[in-house]
Amino acid sequence: MPDEPVSTLSDVTRTYGGVPVLDSISLAIDPGVTAVIGPNGSGKSTLLRLLVGATAPTTGEVRHPGATGPKPIGYLPQRVPFRDGFTARETLAFYARLVGDDPDAALEQVGLADAGDRRVEALSGGMRRLLGIAQAVLGDPTLVALDEPASGLDPGMRERAFRAAAERADRDTAVVISSHALDLVDDHADRVVLLRRGGVAAAGPVGRLLDDHAVDDVSGLYRAVTAAEARTGAERSDEEGGDGDGDTGSDEEGGDGDGDTGSDEEERDGDDAEPDVHVTGVSER
Ligand SMILES: Nc1ncnc2c1ncn2[C@@H]1O[C@H](COP(=O)(O)OP(=O)(O)OP(=O)(O)O)[C@@H](O)[C@H]1O
């Protein structure tokens, strides 16, 4: 395994309307599959956007010491903007030409070989997602960041999408996947980053985190960490005479709220009343 991580975030804060969405995060992204999990609105998409350079940090630094090659970074955004009027194959061929890759092999890999002649606007939402994954991994990037690749896919396809993504990871390549599909995270992730209220609540190899928290799977880890943090928040609120935020439930099934609709200048609702229970600066290194 190379000594240097593929990417690093050093003390990164990202604010919207002056409110930190991610607060002083430090992470090293090593080769392998890293799953970014956490409740709706915890900053998963923002973390991926920061990683790929789609959003600039407000403070701190994102670096890519190990991301190399003609296309160092591949990215599947939460909503994929393909241009209408072209077929799936034509769409991929356009991007494939830029990096000398084979569009048909890419279609095959995500299970869209039979849909190559269909226009992108006629594809189902799930098929567009698969096409987005195929586009993201064209050119064999060293850092692949996929935002909710399994969202909207049927059981067979979500497994296929995750497997296709995970297979990209090797001793040089990091695949970072944000997802609410904790069963797939269990099956395919080497490491987990669990975001919670703007901070990294847990990060590290899956096996080690499960041992540390005495749980059997990633769902158990999610529940253990979010419940422990909610308790901490309630304790703090008791001490401060407040009422806590009572956010103990899992948001895994809370749909795929995208929270990614506005410009960076857009103001969001202030939530300053939330107890500040971030565990920041957890690094895998
Ligand atoms: N461009 C933006 N302008 C204003 N606020 C934003 C912007 N992008 C994200 N946010 C806010 O940042 C917070 C985190 O959003 P983000 O989409 O990163 O969370 P998430 O964990 O990916 O959520 P989900 O699981 O619902 O997709 C949310 O409160 C969201 O409203």
The ligand as a MOL file (V3000), in Angstrom:
LIG
                    3D

  0  0  0     0  0            999 V3000
M  V30 BEGIN CTAB
M  V30 COUNTS 31 33 0 0 0
M  V30 BEGIN ATOM
M  V30 1 N -25.5430 25.1780 -1.4060 0
M  V30 2 C -26.0560 25.1860 -0.1760 0
M  V30 3 N -26.5800 26.3080 0.3510 0
M  V30 4 C -27.0800 26.3410 1.5990 0
M  V30 5 N -27.0900 25.2840 2.4250 0
M  V30 6 C -26.5880 24.1410 1.9610 0
M  V30 7 C -26.0390 24.0170 0.6410 0
M  V30 8 N -25.5940 22.7470 0.4670 0
M  V30 9 C -25.8640 22.0940 1.6120 0
M  V30 10 N -26.4540 22.9310 2.4970 0
M  V30 11 C -26.8910 22.5600 3.8560 0
M  V30 12 O -25.8540 21.8270 4.4420 0
M  V30 13 C -26.3800 20.7770 5.2530 0
M  V30 14 C -25.7540 19.4740 4.8300 0
M  V30 15 O -26.2110 19.1650 3.5230 0
M  V30 16 P -25.7050 17.8920 2.7520 0
M  V30 17 O -26.4800 17.8140 1.4700 0
M  V30 18 O -24.2300 17.9240 2.6660 0
M  V30 19 O -26.1390 16.7270 3.7620 0
M  V30 20 P -26.3030 15.1730 3.5040 0
M  V30 21 O -25.7510 14.4830 4.7060 0
M  V30 22 O -25.7270 14.8010 2.1790 0
M  V30 23 O -27.8680 15.0160 3.4700 0
M  V30 24 P -28.8140 13.8710 2.8130 0
M  V30 25 O -28.5270 12.5870 3.5270 0
M  V30 26 O -30.1790 14.3990 3.0970 0
M  V30 27 O -28.4870 13.8340 1.3460 0
M  V30 28 C -27.8880 20.8150 5.0950 0
M  V30 29 O -28.4300 21.5080 6.1960 0
M  V30 30 C -28.0820 21.6170 3.8310 0
M  V30 31 O -29.2910 22.3180 3.8520 0
M  V30 END ATOM
M  V30 BEGIN BOND
M  V30 1 1 1 2
M  V30 2 1 2 3
M  V30 3 2 2 7
M  V30 4 2 3 4
M  V30 5 1 4 5
M  V30 6 2 5 6
M  V30 7 1 6 7
M  V30 8 1 6 10
M  V30 9 1 7 8
M  V30 10 2 8 9
M  V30 11 1 9 10
M  V30 12 1 10 11
M  V30 13 1 11 12
M  V30 14 1 11 30
M  V30 15 1 12 13
M  V30 16 1 13 14
M  V30 17 1 13 28
M  V30 18 1 14 15
M  V30 19 1 15 16
M  V30 20 2 16 17
M  V30 21 1 16 18
M  V30 22 1 16 19
M  V30 23 1 19 20
M  V30 24 2 20 21
M  V30 25 1 20 22
M  V30 26 1 20 23
M  V30 27 1 23 24
M  V30 28 2 24 25
M  V30 29 1 24 26
M  V30 30 1 24 27
M  V30 31 1 28 29
M  V30 32 1 28 30
M  V30 33 1 30 31
M  V30 END BOND
M  V30 END CTAB
M  END
